[in-house]
Structure formats: structure tokens, C-alpha cells
């Protein structure tokens, strides 16, 4: 049951500005989908955090072709533009994963800073695909925070794009 991170980060390791703004990501020319659509074919569903879902609510269109689950223990229901496109899940992460597996959703795309960090804290990330954007933000929301455990990953591949983006794929060594 692989859990896979697919995310972009500044070269200094931030996934958003301090206020959550990702304007620097939306400025990237659409020369490619950067492998996103092929990646989406690999997964059965997606788990994102509440704040990431709030960011997605501001988009003009829904980009996801698989079931989306919003992981939040503070929400009672999902509201907004795409509330009909996502399902709220809450509680212990391992229990959430077991519940989704019972529904046939086994390969998951994990998105959102706090959500990714929570999964890493419990050693529940099997792969990470990180695209570095050639910008130094100086500060913001970090992709990684302190972790109680050392987690080793093996580099699998790297792709570079003409606009300076560098996508690297890592697989968890167990």
C-alpha cells in the first residue's frame, strides 16, 4: 500500500509562502505537465490536508481524476466550490489508511505540508517525487520539519526541464 508524495518546492525547501500563497508556482509556464498525469494513473486516491484543500478551492478547475480525501480533525464537513469532489476523513492516520484499503484505495498521493509531515513522523511515506523550482523564497512553509526518526530514501531518478525545474524521485529504503 504505497503512499507517495508528489510536490514542488523552492530550492530552499519551501512549498508555499508563509501565508500559504503559491503564486510563485502558478507563474511556471505550462510547457509540460511535468509527469503529473502519468503519476495520477499510478494512484487510487489522494489524501490532502485541510489547508491544501482550501488552496485548491481557489483554483478555476478541478485537476484530480481520482477520489480525494481531506484529512482534518477540525472540520465537521467540507464546504466550498469543490465540496462535492472530496470526502472528509478524520482520526488516526493508520486507521484512515486501513479504511481506504478496505474500499480498494491502496496507492495514495499524499499532499499538503502538515499532512506529509504527519505521514513522515509515522514512517508512512514510501516514495517522494519532489520538483525543485529555481527560486529562493527565503521563508515560508517548509516541506520538511524536524522528525523523530531518521528515514532513508534511495534516489531513483531525476528529470530536468528546459525552464530549470528539476524533478527527483526517491524510494524509501526499509
VOVEX-107462 format. One record per residue: residue number from 1; residue in three letters; x negated, z, y negated of N, C-alpha, C in turn. Coordinates in steps of 0.05 Angstrom, whole numbers. Atoms other than C-alpha are relative to their C-alpha. Layout:
% VOVEX-107462
node nr: NUM	rest: ala	n_u: X	n_w: Z	n_v: Y	ca_u: X	ca_w: Z	ca_v: Y	c_u: X	c_w: Z	c_v: Y
...
END
This chain:
% VOVEX-107462
node nr: 1	rest: unk	n_u: -17	n_w: 0	n_v: 24	ca_u: 0	ca_w: 0	ca_v: 0	c_u: -18	c_w: 0	c_v: -25
node nr: 2	rest: unk	n_u: 19	n_w: 0	n_v: 23	ca_u: -47	ca_w: -23	ca_v: -55	c_u: 14	c_w: 3	c_v: -27
node nr: 3	rest: unk	n_u: -8	n_w: -3	n_v: 28	ca_u: -38	ca_w: -1	ca_v: -127	c_u: -22	c_w: -13	c_v: -17
node nr: 4	rest: unk	n_u: 19	n_w: 17	n_v: 14	ca_u: -71	ca_w: -49	ca_v: -175	c_u: 4	c_w: 2	c_v: -30
node nr: 5	rest: unk	n_u: 0	n_w: 0	n_v: 30	ca_u: -88	ca_w: -42	ca_v: -249	c_u: -7	c_w: -28	c_v: -8
node nr: 6	rest: unk	n_u: 6	n_w: 26	n_v: 12	ca_u: -86	ca_w: -107	ca_v: -288	c_u: 4	c_w: 5	c_v: -30
node nr: 7	rest: unk	n_u: -1	n_w: -9	n_v: 28	ca_u: -103	ca_w: -93	ca_v: -361	c_u: -22	c_w: -12	c_v: -17
node nr: 8	rest: unk	n_u: 20	n_w: 9	n_v: 20	ca_u: -140	ca_w: -116	ca_v: -423	c_u: -10	c_w: 25	c_v: -15
node nr: 9	rest: unk	n_u: 12	n_w: -22	n_v: 15	ca_u: -187	ca_w: -70	ca_v: -461	c_u: -20	c_w: -12	c_v: -20
node nr: 10	rest: unk	n_u: 21	n_w: 8	n_v: 19	ca_u: -232	ca_w: -76	ca_v: -522	c_u: -27	c_w: 5	c_v: 14
node nr: 11	rest: unk	n_u: 26	n_w: -5	n_v: -13	ca_u: -306	ca_w: -77	ca_v: -506	c_u: -9	c_w: 29	c_v: -3
node nr: 12	rest: unk	n_u: 7	n_w: -28	n_v: 2	ca_u: -309	ca_w: -5	ca_v: -529	c_u: 21	c_w: 17	c_v: 16
node nr: 13	rest: unk	n_u: -16	n_w: -14	n_v: -20	ca_u: -256	ca_w: 13	ca_v: -477	c_u: 28	c_w: 9	c_v: -8
node nr: 14	rest: unk	n_u: -27	n_w: -8	n_v: 8	ca_u: -190	ca_w: 19	ca_v: -515	c_u: 20	c_w: -21	c_v: 8
node nr: 15	rest: unk	n_u: -22	n_w: 18	n_v: -8	ca_u: -124	ca_w: -11	ca_v: -492	c_u: 21	c_w: -4	c_v: -22
node nr: 16	rest: unk	n_u: -18	n_w: 3	n_v: 23	ca_u: -87	ca_w: -1	ca_v: -558	c_u: -12	c_w: 16	c_v: -23
node nr: 17	rest: unk	n_u: 8	n_w: -16	n_v: 23	ca_u: -97	ca_w: 25	ca_v: -628	c_u: 11	c_w: 28	c_v: 3
node nr: 18	rest: unk	n_u: -9	n_w: -28	n_v: -2	ca_u: -85	ca_w: 100	ca_v: -640	c_u: 30	c_w: 2	c_v: -1
node nr: 19	rest: unk	n_u: -29	n_w: -1	n_v: 2	ca_u: -13	ca_w: 85	ca_v: -658	c_u: 14	c_w: -16	c_v: 22
node nr: 20	rest: unk	n_u: -11	n_w: 16	n_v: -22	ca_u: -3	ca_w: 43	ca_v: -595	c_u: 2	c_w: -29	c_v: -5
node nr: 21	rest: unk	n_u: -2	n_w: 28	n_v: 8	ca_u: -6	ca_w: -23	ca_v: -632	c_u: -20	c_w: -17	c_v: 16
node nr: 22	rest: unk	n_u: 17	n_w: 19	n_v: -15	ca_u: -33	ca_w: -82	ca_v: -591	c_u: -2	c_w: -27	c_v: -14
node nr: 23	rest: unk	n_u: 1	n_w: 25	n_v: 15	ca_u: -35	ca_w: -134	ca_v: -647	c_u: -25	c_w: -16	c_v: 6
node nr: 24	rest: unk	n_u: 25	n_w: 14	n_v: -6	ca_u: -107	ca_w: -150	ca_v: -630	c_u: 1	c_w: -15	c_v: 26
node nr: 25	rest: unk	n_u: -4	n_w: 15	n_v: -25	ca_u: -84	ca_w: -173	ca_v: -561	c_u: 18	c_w: -24	c_v: -5
node nr: 26	rest: unk	n_u: -18	n_w: 22	n_v: 4	ca_u: -28	ca_w: -216	ca_v: -587	c_u: -12	c_w: -23	c_v: -17
node nr: 27	rest: unk	n_u: 15	n_w: 20	n_v: 15	ca_u: -78	ca_w: -254	ca_v: -631	c_u: -16	c_w: -19	c_v: 17
node nr: 28	rest: unk	n_u: 16	n_w: 17	n_v: -18	ca_u: -112	ca_w: -284	ca_v: -570	c_u: 14	c_w: -26	c_v: 5
node nr: 29	rest: unk	n_u: -14	n_w: 26	n_v: -4	ca_u: -98	ca_w: -359	ca_v: -565	c_u: 9	c_w: -3	c_v: 29
node nr: 30	rest: unk	n_u: -11	n_w: 4	n_v: -27	ca_u: -56	ca_w: -379	ca_v: -505	c_u: -13	c_w: -24	c_v: 13
node nr: 31	rest: unk	n_u: 14	n_w: 22	n_v: -13	ca_u: -109	ca_w: -425	ca_v: -475	c_u: 4	c_w: 2	c_v: 30
node nr: 32	rest: unk	n_u: -3	n_w: -4	n_v: -28	ca_u: -93	ca_w: -396	ca_v: -407	c_u: 18	c_w: 24	c_v: 4
node nr: 33	rest: unk	n_u: -14	n_w: -25	n_v: -6	ca_u: -51	ca_w: -344	ca_v: -372	c_u: -19	c_w: 21	c_v: 11
node nr: 34	rest: unk	n_u: 21	n_w: -18	n_v: -9	ca_u: -117	ca_w: -313	ca_v: -351	c_u: 4	c_w: 12	c_v: 28
node nr: 35	rest: unk	n_u: -5	n_w: -8	n_v: -27	ca_u: -94	ca_w: -309	ca_v: -279	c_u: 24	c_w: 19	c_v: 4
node nr: 36	rest: unk	n_u: -23	n_w: -19	n_v: -2	ca_u: -33	ca_w: -265	ca_v: -294	c_u: 21	c_w: -9	c_v: 19
node nr: 37	rest: unk	n_u: -22	n_w: 9	n_v: -17	ca_u: 18	ca_w: -309	ca_v: -259	c_u: -8	c_w: -1	c_v: 30
node nr: 38	rest: unk	n_u: 10	n_w: -2	n_v: -27	ca_u: -25	ca_w: -314	ca_v: -196	c_u: 0	c_w: 29	c_v: 9
node nr: 39	rest: unk	n_u: 0	n_w: -28	n_v: -6	ca_u: -33	ca_w: -239	ca_v: -199	c_u: 28	c_w: 10	c_v: 7
node nr: 40	rest: unk	n_u: -27	n_w: -9	n_v: -4	ca_u: 42	ca_w: -229	ca_v: -204	c_u: 11	c_w: -8	c_v: 28
node nr: 41	rest: unk	n_u: -8	n_w: 9	n_v: -27	ca_u: 50	ca_w: -268	ca_v: -138	c_u: -9	c_w: 20	c_v: 21
node nr: 42	rest: unk	n_u: 12	n_w: -19	n_v: -20	ca_u: 9	ca_w: -213	ca_v: -103	c_u: 17	c_w: 25	c_v: 2
node nr: 43	rest: unk	n_u: -13	n_w: -26	n_v: 1	ca_u: 54	ca_w: -155	ca_v: -123	c_u: 29	c_w: -1	c_v: 8
node nr: 44	rest: unk	n_u: -29	n_w: -3	n_v: -6	ca_u: 122	ca_w: -129	ca_v: -101	c_u: 15	c_w: 11	c_v: -23
node nr: 45	rest: unk	n_u: -13	n_w: -13	n_v: 22	ca_u: 136	ca_w: -90	ca_v: -164	c_u: -21	c_w: 12	c_v: -19
node nr: 46	rest: unk	n_u: 17	n_w: -10	n_v: 21	ca_u: 108	ca_w: -56	ca_v: -225	c_u: 9	c_w: 28	c_v: -9
node nr: 47	rest: unk	n_u: -6	n_w: -27	n_v: 11	ca_u: 103	ca_w: 16	ca_v: -249	c_u: -14	c_w: 1	c_v: -27
node nr: 48	rest: unk	n_u: 12	n_w: -4	n_v: 26	ca_u: 93	ca_w: 26	ca_v: -323	c_u: 10	c_w: 26	c_v: -12
node nr: 49	rest: unk	n_u: -8	n_w: -25	n_v: 13	ca_u: 95	ca_w: 88	ca_v: -366	c_u: 21	c_w: -5	c_v: -22
node nr: 50	rest: unk	n_u: -21	n_w: 1	n_v: 21	ca_u: 148	ca_w: 103	ca_v: -419	c_u: -10	c_w: -14	c_v: -25
node nr: 51	rest: unk	n_u: 10	n_w: 12	n_v: 25	ca_u: 104	ca_w: 85	ca_v: -478	c_u: -6	c_w: -30	c_v: 3
node nr: 52	rest: unk	n_u: 4	n_w: 28	n_v: -5	ca_u: 84	ca_w: 19	ca_v: -447	c_u: 26	c_w: -15	c_v: 0
node nr: 53	rest: unk	n_u: -26	n_w: 13	n_v: 0	ca_u: 157	ca_w: 2	ca_v: -435	c_u: 11	c_w: -2	c_v: -29
node nr: 54	rest: unk	n_u: -8	n_w: 1	n_v: 28	ca_u: 171	ca_w: 19	ca_v: -508	c_u: -14	c_w: -23	c_v: -14
node nr: 55	rest: unk	n_u: 15	n_w: 23	n_v: 11	ca_u: 117	ca_w: -32	ca_v: -527	c_u: 12	c_w: -26	c_v: 9
node nr: 56	rest: unk	n_u: -12	n_w: 24	n_v: -11	ca_u: 148	ca_w: -84	ca_v: -481	c_u: 27	c_w: -5	c_v: -13
node nr: 57	rest: unk	n_u: -27	n_w: 3	n_v: 12	ca_u: 216	ca_w: -72	ca_v: -514	c_u: -3	c_w: -16	c_v: -26
node nr: 58	rest: unk	n_u: 3	n_w: 15	n_v: 25	ca_u: 187	ca_w: -104	ca_v: -578	c_u: -7	c_w: -29	c_v: 5
node nr: 59	rest: unk	n_u: 6	n_w: 28	n_v: -5	ca_u: 169	ca_w: -169	ca_v: -543	c_u: 25	c_w: -17	c_v: -3
node nr: 60	rest: unk	n_u: -22	n_w: 19	n_v: 3	ca_u: 211	ca_w: -231	ca_v: -554	c_u: 13	c_w: -7	c_v: 27
node nr: 61	rest: unk	n_u: -11	n_w: 7	n_v: -27	ca_u: 219	ca_w: -244	ca_v: -479	c_u: -11	c_w: 18	c_v: 21
node nr: 62	rest: unk	n_u: 8	n_w: -16	n_v: -23	ca_u: 213	ca_w: -210	ca_v: -412	c_u: -19	c_w: -17	c_v: 16
node nr: 63	rest: unk	n_u: 21	n_w: 15	n_v: -13	ca_u: 149	ca_w: -231	ca_v: -377	c_u: -2	c_w: 5	c_v: 30
node nr: 64	rest: unk	n_u: 4	n_w: -10	n_v: -27	ca_u: 158	ca_w: -198	ca_v: -309	c_u: 21	c_w: -13	c_v: 19
node nr: 65	rest: unk	n_u: -17	n_w: 13	n_v: -20	ca_u: 186	ca_w: -233	ca_v: -247	c_u: 6	c_w: 18	c_v: 23
node nr: 66	rest: unk	n_u: -3	n_w: -20	n_v: -22	ca_u: 183	ca_w: -172	ca_v: -202	c_u: 14	c_w: 25	c_v: -11
node nr: 67	rest: unk	n_u: -13	n_w: -24	n_v: 10	ca_u: 221	ca_w: -106	ca_v: -205	c_u: -19	c_w: 18	c_v: -16
node nr: 68	rest: unk	n_u: 16	n_w: -17	n_v: 18	ca_u: 196	ca_w: -60	ca_v: -260	c_u: 12	c_w: 28	c_v: 1
node nr: 69	rest: unk	n_u: -8	n_w: -28	n_v: -1	ca_u: 198	ca_w: 16	ca_v: -254	c_u: -14	c_w: 15	c_v: -22
node nr: 70	rest: unk	n_u: 11	n_w: -15	n_v: 22	ca_u: 188	ca_w: 60	ca_v: -314	c_u: -3	c_w: 29	c_v: 9
node nr: 71	rest: unk	n_u: 7	n_w: -27	n_v: -10	ca_u: 153	ca_w: 125	ca_v: -294	c_u: 1	c_w: 19	c_v: -24
node nr: 72	rest: unk	n_u: -3	n_w: -19	n_v: 22	ca_u: 177	ca_w: 181	ca_v: -340	c_u: 15	c_w: 24	c_v: 9
node nr: 73	rest: unk	n_u: -15	n_w: -25	n_v: -6	ca_u: 196	ca_w: 253	ca_v: -331	c_u: 14	c_w: 10	c_v: -24
node nr: 74	rest: unk	n_u: -14	n_w: -9	n_v: 25	ca_u: 221	ca_w: 258	ca_v: -403	c_u: 25	c_w: -16	c_v: -6
node nr: 75	rest: unk	n_u: -24	n_w: 16	n_v: 4	ca_u: 274	ca_w: 203	ca_v: -401	c_u: 21	c_w: 7	c_v: 20
node nr: 76	rest: unk	n_u: -23	n_w: -2	n_v: -18	ca_u: 343	ca_w: 210	ca_v: -372	c_u: 12	c_w: -27	c_v: 8
node nr: 77	rest: unk	n_u: -8	n_w: 28	n_v: -6	ca_u: 359	ca_w: 136	ca_v: -377	c_u: -16	c_w: -19	c_v: -17
node nr: 78	rest: unk	n_u: 14	n_w: 20	n_v: 14	ca_u: 328	ca_w: 72	ca_v: -401	c_u: 19	c_w: -13	c_v: -20
node nr: 79	rest: unk	n_u: -16	n_w: 14	n_v: 20	ca_u: 355	ca_w: 42	ca_v: -465	c_u: -16	c_w: -22	c_v: -14
node nr: 80	rest: unk	n_u: 14	n_w: 20	n_v: 15	ca_u: 338	ca_w: -17	ca_v: -509	c_u: 5	c_w: -28	c_v: 10
node nr: 81	rest: unk	n_u: -3	n_w: 29	n_v: -5	ca_u: 330	ca_w: -93	ca_v: -505	c_u: 0	c_w: -7	c_v: 30
node nr: 82	rest: unk	n_u: 4	n_w: 8	n_v: -27	ca_u: 307	ca_w: -96	ca_v: -433	c_u: 9	c_w: 22	c_v: 20
node nr: 83	rest: unk	n_u: -7	n_w: -23	n_v: -18	ca_u: 341	ca_w: -34	ca_v: -404	c_u: 12	c_w: -9	c_v: 26
node nr: 84	rest: unk	n_u: -11	n_w: 11	n_v: -25	ca_u: 376	ca_w: -78	ca_v: -352	c_u: -21	c_w: -12	c_v: 18
node nr: 85	rest: unk	n_u: 22	n_w: 13	n_v: -16	ca_u: 309	ca_w: -105	ca_v: -328	c_u: -18	c_w: 21	c_v: 14
node nr: 86	rest: unk	n_u: 18	n_w: -20	n_v: -11	ca_u: 277	ca_w: -39	ca_v: -308	c_u: 16	c_w: 24	c_v: 11
node nr: 87	rest: unk	n_u: -12	n_w: -23	n_v: -13	ca_u: 293	ca_w: 23	ca_v: -267	c_u: -17	c_w: 24	c_v: -6
node nr: 88	rest: unk	n_u: 14	n_w: -25	n_v: 5	ca_u: 274	ca_w: 94	ca_v: -285	c_u: -7	c_w: 14	c_v: 26
node nr: 89	rest: unk	n_u: 9	n_w: -16	n_v: -22	ca_u: 233	ca_w: 133	ca_v: -234	c_u: -14	c_w: 25	c_v: -11
node nr: 90	rest: unk	n_u: 12	n_w: -25	n_v: 9	ca_u: 211	ca_w: 205	ca_v: -241	c_u: -8	c_w: 17	c_v: 23
node nr: 91	rest: unk	n_u: 8	n_w: -19	n_v: -20	ca_u: 178	ca_w: 261	ca_v: -205	c_u: -29	c_w: -4	c_v: 8
node nr: 92	rest: unk	n_u: 27	n_w: 2	n_v: -11	ca_u: 115	ca_w: 267	ca_v: -163	c_u: -7	c_w: -29	c_v: 7
node nr: 93	rest: unk	n_u: 7	n_w: 28	n_v: -4	ca_u: 77	ca_w: 201	ca_v: -161	c_u: 0	c_w: -8	c_v: 29
node nr: 94	rest: unk	n_u: 1	n_w: 7	n_v: -29	ca_u: 65	ca_w: 203	ca_v: -86	c_u: 28	c_w: -3	c_v: 11
node nr: 95	rest: unk	n_u: -28	n_w: 3	n_v: -9	ca_u: 139	ca_w: 214	ca_v: -74	c_u: 13	c_w: -25	c_v: -11
node nr: 96	rest: unk	n_u: -10	n_w: 25	n_v: 11	ca_u: 156	ca_w: 157	ca_v: -121	c_u: -10	c_w: -24	c_v: 16
node nr: 97	rest: unk	n_u: 11	n_w: 22	n_v: -16	ca_u: 109	ca_w: 112	ca_v: -82	c_u: 13	c_w: -2	c_v: 28
node nr: 98	rest: unk	n_u: -13	n_w: 0	n_v: -26	ca_u: 139	ca_w: 133	ca_v: -16	c_u: 29	c_w: -11	c_v: -1
node nr: 99	rest: unk	n_u: -27	n_w: 10	n_v: 4	ca_u: 209	ca_w: 119	ca_v: -42	c_u: 1	c_w: -30	c_v: -4
node nr: 100	rest: unk	n_u: 2	n_w: 29	n_v: 4	ca_u: 189	ca_w: 50	ca_v: -66	c_u: -8	c_w: -15	c_v: 25
node nr: 101	rest: unk	n_u: 9	n_w: 12	n_v: -25	ca_u: 154	ca_w: 35	ca_v: 0	c_u: 24	c_w: -3	c_v: 19
node nr: 102	rest: unk	n_u: -24	n_w: 0	n_v: -17	ca_u: 219	ca_w: 52	ca_v: 37	c_u: 18	c_w: -24	c_v: -8
node nr: 103	rest: unk	n_u: -16	n_w: 22	n_v: 10	ca_u: 251	ca_w: -3	ca_v: -6	c_u: -15	c_w: -27	c_v: 3
node nr: 104	rest: unk	n_u: 16	n_w: 24	n_v: -4	ca_u: 197	ca_w: -53	ca_v: 14	c_u: -18	c_w: -7	c_v: -22
node nr: 105	rest: unk	n_u: 18	n_w: 5	n_v: 24	ca_u: 158	ca_w: -48	ca_v: -51	c_u: -26	c_w: 15	c_v: 6
node nr: 106	rest: unk	n_u: 24	n_w: -13	n_v: -9	ca_u: 88	ca_w: -35	ca_v: -27	c_u: -25	c_w: -7	c_v: -17
node nr: 107	rest: unk	n_u: 23	n_w: 7	n_v: 17	ca_u: 39	ca_w: -73	ca_v: -72	c_u: 9	c_w: 2	c_v: -29
node nr: 108	rest: unk	n_u: -9	n_w: -7	n_v: 27	ca_u: 45	ca_w: -46	ca_v: -142	c_u: -20	c_w: -6	c_v: -22
node nr: 109	rest: unk	n_u: 15	n_w: 3	n_v: 24	ca_u: 20	ca_w: -66	ca_v: -210	c_u: 4	c_w: 25	c_v: -17
node nr: 110	rest: unk	n_u: -1	n_w: -24	n_v: 15	ca_u: 4	ca_w: -3	ca_v: -249	c_u: -9	c_w: -5	c_v: -28
node nr: 111	rest: unk	n_u: 6	n_w: 6	n_v: 28	ca_u: 6	ca_w: -7	ca_v: -325	c_u: 6	c_w: 23	c_v: -18
node nr: 112	rest: unk	n_u: -4	n_w: -21	n_v: 20	ca_u: 0	ca_w: 40	ca_v: -384	c_u: -21	c_w: 21	c_v: 2
node nr: 113	rest: unk	n_u: 22	n_w: -18	n_v: 1	ca_u: -55	ca_w: 86	ca_v: -405	c_u: 3	c_w: 26	c_v: 15
node nr: 114	rest: unk	n_u: -4	n_w: -26	n_v: -14	ca_u: -28	ca_w: 153	ca_v: -383	c_u: 8	c_w: -4	c_v: 29
node nr: 115	rest: unk	n_u: -8	n_w: 6	n_v: -28	ca_u: 3	ca_w: 123	ca_v: -320	c_u: -25	c_w: -7	c_v: 16
node nr: 116	rest: unk	n_u: 24	n_w: 7	n_v: -14	ca_u: -63	ca_w: 92	ca_v: -300	c_u: -17	c_w: 25	c_v: 4
node nr: 117	rest: unk	n_u: 17	n_w: -24	n_v: -2	ca_u: -100	ca_w: 157	ca_v: -314	c_u: 12	c_w: 20	c_v: 20
node nr: 118	rest: unk	n_u: -13	n_w: -18	n_v: -20	ca_u: -49	ca_w: 197	ca_v: -273	c_u: -5	c_w: -10	c_v: 28
node nr: 119	rest: unk	n_u: 5	n_w: 12	n_v: -27	ca_u: -58	ca_w: 149	ca_v: -214	c_u: -29	c_w: 5	c_v: 7
node nr: 120	rest: unk	n_u: 29	n_w: -4	n_v: -6	ca_u: -134	ca_w: 154	ca_v: -220	c_u: -5	c_w: 30	c_v: 6
node nr: 121	rest: unk	n_u: 4	n_w: -29	n_v: -6	ca_u: -130	ca_w: 231	ca_v: -222	c_u: 7	c_w: 6	c_v: 29
node nr: 122	rest: unk	n_u: -8	n_w: -5	n_v: -28	ca_u: -96	ca_w: 228	ca_v: -154	c_u: -12	c_w: -20	c_v: 19
node nr: 123	rest: unk	n_u: 14	n_w: 21	n_v: -16	ca_u: -142	ca_w: 172	ca_v: -128	c_u: 20	c_w: -19	c_v: 13
node nr: 124	rest: unk	n_u: -21	n_w: 18	n_v: -10	ca_u: -83	ca_w: 124	ca_v: -121	c_u: -3	c_w: -28	c_v: -11
node nr: 125	rest: unk	n_u: 5	n_w: 27	n_v: 9	ca_u: -115	ca_w: 62	ca_v: -151	c_u: -19	c_w: -13	c_v: 20
node nr: 126	rest: unk	n_u: 16	n_w: 14	n_v: -20	ca_u: -142	ca_w: 11	ca_v: -101	c_u: -16	c_w: -23	c_v: -12
node nr: 127	rest: unk	n_u: 14	n_w: 22	n_v: 13	ca_u: -162	ca_w: -46	ca_v: -147	c_u: 5	c_w: 3	c_v: -30
node nr: 128	rest: unk	n_u: -3	n_w: 2	n_v: 29	ca_u: -174	ca_w: -55	ca_v: -222	c_u: -10	c_w: -28	c_v: -8
node nr: 129	rest: unk	n_u: 7	n_w: 26	n_v: 13	ca_u: -174	ca_w: -122	ca_v: -258	c_u: 1	c_w: 5	c_v: -30
node nr: 130	rest: unk	n_u: 2	n_w: -7	n_v: 28	ca_u: -199	ca_w: -109	ca_v: -328	c_u: -11	c_w: -24	c_v: -15
node nr: 131	rest: unk	n_u: 10	n_w: 21	n_v: 18	ca_u: -205	ca_w: -163	ca_v: -381	c_u: -10	c_w: 12	c_v: -26
node nr: 132	rest: unk	n_u: 12	n_w: -11	n_v: 25	ca_u: -252	ca_w: -145	ca_v: -437	c_u: 4	c_w: -21	c_v: -22
node nr: 133	rest: unk	n_u: -5	n_w: 16	n_v: 24	ca_u: -232	ca_w: -172	ca_v: -505	c_u: -23	c_w: 5	c_v: -19
node nr: 134	rest: unk	n_u: 24	n_w: -4	n_v: 17	ca_u: -291	ca_w: -184	ca_v: -552	c_u: 7	c_w: 10	c_v: -28
node nr: 135	rest: unk	n_u: -6	n_w: -14	n_v: 25	ca_u: -270	ca_w: -134	ca_v: -605	c_u: -8	c_w: 29	c_v: 4
node nr: 136	rest: unk	n_u: 6	n_w: -29	n_v: 0	ca_u: -295	ca_w: -64	ca_v: -622	c_u: 22	c_w: 12	c_v: -18
node nr: 137	rest: unk	n_u: -21	n_w: -13	n_v: 16	ca_u: -235	ca_w: -23	ca_v: -644	c_u: -9	c_w: 25	c_v: -13
node nr: 138	rest: unk	n_u: 11	n_w: -24	n_v: 13	ca_u: -276	ca_w: 39	ca_v: -659	c_u: 15	c_w: 25	c_v: 9
node nr: 139	rest: unk	n_u: -17	n_w: -23	n_v: -9	ca_u: -219	ca_w: 85	ca_v: -637	c_u: 26	c_w: -11	c_v: 10
node nr: 140	rest: unk	n_u: -26	n_w: 9	n_v: -10	ca_u: -153	ca_w: 81	ca_v: -602	c_u: 7	c_w: 15	c_v: 25
node nr: 141	rest: unk	n_u: -8	n_w: -12	n_v: -25	ca_u: -121	ca_w: 96	ca_v: -535	c_u: -19	c_w: -10	c_v: 21
node nr: 142	rest: unk	n_u: 20	n_w: 8	n_v: -19	ca_u: -175	ca_w: 96	ca_v: -482	c_u: 12	c_w: -8	c_v: 27
node nr: 143	rest: unk	n_u: -9	n_w: 7	n_v: -27	ca_u: -167	ca_w: 62	ca_v: -415	c_u: -6	c_w: 23	c_v: 19
node nr: 144	rest: unk	n_u: 8	n_w: -22	n_v: -18	ca_u: -204	ca_w: 119	ca_v: -381	c_u: -4	c_w: 25	c_v: -16
node nr: 145	rest: unk	n_u: 6	n_w: -26	n_v: 11	ca_u: -206	ca_w: 193	ca_v: -396	c_u: -15	c_w: 15	c_v: 21
node nr: 146	rest: unk	n_u: 15	n_w: -16	n_v: -20	ca_u: -242	ca_w: 249	ca_v: -360	c_u: 17	c_w: 2	c_v: 25
node nr: 147	rest: unk	n_u: -13	n_w: -1	n_v: -26	ca_u: -227	ca_w: 251	ca_v: -287	c_u: -14	c_w: 23	c_v: 16
node nr: 148	rest: unk	n_u: 10	n_w: -23	n_v: -15	ca_u: -236	ca_w: 310	ca_v: -239	c_u: -18	c_w: -10	c_v: 23
node nr: 149	rest: unk	n_u: 15	n_w: 11	n_v: -23	ca_u: -267	ca_w: 264	ca_v: -186	c_u: -16	c_w: -24	c_v: -7
node nr: 150	rest: unk	n_u: 15	n_w: 25	n_v: 3	ca_u: -320	ca_w: 211	ca_v: -182	c_u: 13	c_w: -20	c_v: 19
node nr: 151	rest: unk	n_u: -13	n_w: 21	n_v: -17	ca_u: -286	ca_w: 147	ca_v: -157	c_u: -18	c_w: -25	c_v: -1
node nr: 152	rest: unk	n_u: 18	n_w: 23	n_v: -2	ca_u: -330	ca_w: 90	ca_v: -133	c_u: 16	c_w: -26	c_v: 5
node nr: 153	rest: unk	n_u: -12	n_w: 27	n_v: -3	ca_u: -309	ca_w: 17	ca_v: -140	c_u: -22	c_w: -20	c_v: 5
node nr: 154	rest: unk	n_u: 19	n_w: 21	n_v: -4	ca_u: -344	ca_w: -45	ca_v: -117	c_u: 9	c_w: -25	c_v: -16
node nr: 155	rest: unk	n_u: -6	n_w: 24	n_v: 15	ca_u: -348	ca_w: -106	ca_v: -162	c_u: 6	c_w: -22	c_v: 19
node nr: 156	rest: unk	n_u: -9	n_w: 22	n_v: -17	ca_u: -311	ca_w: -164	ca_v: -130	c_u: -6	c_w: -27	c_v: -13
node nr: 157	rest: unk	n_u: 4	n_w: 25	n_v: 14	ca_u: -314	ca_w: -219	ca_v: -182	c_u: 2	c_w: 3	c_v: -30
node nr: 158	rest: unk	n_u: -3	n_w: 1	n_v: 29	ca_u: -319	ca_w: -237	ca_v: -255	c_u: 5	c_w: -29	c_v: -8
node nr: 159	rest: unk	n_u: -6	n_w: 26	n_v: 12	ca_u: -290	ca_w: -295	ca_v: -294	c_u: -4	c_w: 2	c_v: -30
node nr: 160	rest: unk	n_u: 3	n_w: 1	n_v: 29	ca_u: -309	ca_w: -314	ca_v: -364	c_u: 17	c_w: -24	c_v: -11
node nr: 161	rest: unk	n_u: -17	n_w: 20	n_v: 12	ca_u: -265	ca_w: -354	ca_v: -411	c_u: -14	c_w: -10	c_v: -26
node nr: 162	rest: unk	n_u: 13	n_w: 13	n_v: 22	ca_u: -285	ca_w: -401	ca_v: -468	c_u: 3	c_w: 16	c_v: -26
node nr: 163	rest: unk	n_u: -4	n_w: -16	n_v: 25	ca_u: -257	ca_w: -353	ca_v: -521	c_u: -13	c_w: 27	c_v: 1
node nr: 164	rest: unk	n_u: 15	n_w: -25	n_v: -1	ca_u: -303	ca_w: -296	ca_v: -499	c_u: 12	c_w: 22	c_v: 17
node nr: 165	rest: unk	n_u: -12	n_w: -20	n_v: -18	ca_u: -255	ca_w: -258	ca_v: -453	c_u: -16	c_w: 0	c_v: 26
node nr: 166	rest: unk	n_u: 14	n_w: -3	n_v: -26	ca_u: -288	ca_w: -231	ca_v: -390	c_u: 17	c_w: 18	c_v: 18
node nr: 167	rest: unk	n_u: -18	n_w: -14	n_v: -19	ca_u: -244	ca_w: -211	ca_v: -331	c_u: -16	c_w: 8	c_v: 25
node nr: 168	rest: unk	n_u: 14	n_w: -11	n_v: -23	ca_u: -275	ca_w: -167	ca_v: -277	c_u: 19	c_w: 13	c_v: 19
node nr: 169	rest: unk	n_u: -17	n_w: -11	n_v: -21	ca_u: -244	ca_w: -147	ca_v: -211	c_u: -16	c_w: 20	c_v: 16
node nr: 170	rest: unk	n_u: 14	n_w: -21	n_v: -15	ca_u: -263	ca_w: -82	ca_v: -177	c_u: 19	c_w: 10	c_v: 22
node nr: 171	rest: unk	n_u: -15	n_w: -10	n_v: -23	ca_u: -241	ca_w: -55	ca_v: -109	c_u: -10	c_w: 28	c_v: 7
node nr: 172	rest: unk	n_u: 7	n_w: -28	n_v: -6	ca_u: -240	ca_w: 19	ca_v: -91	c_u: -15	c_w: 2	c_v: 26
node nr: 173	rest: unk	n_u: 16	n_w: -6	n_v: -25	ca_u: -294	ca_w: 40	ca_v: -41	c_u: 9	c_w: 26	c_v: 11
node nr: 174	rest: unk	n_u: -10	n_w: -25	n_v: -12	ca_u: -264	ca_w: 91	ca_v: 6	c_u: -18	c_w: 7	c_v: 24
END
